[in-house]
Amino acid sequence: MIAAFIFFAHYIFTIIIFTKKWQDENLSGALLNIGLIGVLFAVGWTMTTMLAKIVMEPEGFGIYYDRDTFALTLLALAEYFFYRMYYKDAFIEAGTEKQ
């Protein structure tokens, strides 16, 4: 269940970035950003899975929070900070931009 929520959050984030980049730039820029998100997700999940294998057993902390869910949680945290820096100019509230 937790893993499904993390996948859904990634899906929603991907749709938001695609729409924002398509409006601000063009279709090729939006597709390029989707490719970046996909590659970082695949590589990041592989790396956090290797780290999770060192840290915990396959059963994890229970039926809903196994080792794969732990790896996805680590990935989501790392991606949050990375994308917050990478897309910081894409989402600025009205009236708060620098002058």
Protein Blocks (a to p, Z undefined) as FASTA:
>chain_A
ZZmmmmmmmmmmmmmmmmmmmmmmmmklmmmmmmmmmmmmmmmmmmmmmmmmmmpcfkln
ajklcfklmmmmmmmmmmmmmmmmmmmmmpccehiacZZ
